């Protein structure tokens, strides 16, 4: 009924490696992984409002950063045009 054979350490390691290989599961084939790639839609007005506020904040911050550089760009363009005229 039971196998009372004594195995050498190499045989044990080989057998363990084989068993681990047979039991290993590819994570990308599991339903948990596949479900983690999908997102559910949220039709609640509160969720949409938070999204709109987030977009507005990002646009305002980006606009402020860009608007701080506008005077510098205008000055650079004026000097560039002036230098081009002087060379011709």
Protein Blocks (a to p, Z undefined) as FASTA:
>chain_A
ZZcbdcdfklmmmmmmmmmmmmpccfklpmklmmmmpccddfbfklmmmmmmmmmmmmmm
mmmmmmmmmmmmmmmmmmmmmmmmmmZZ
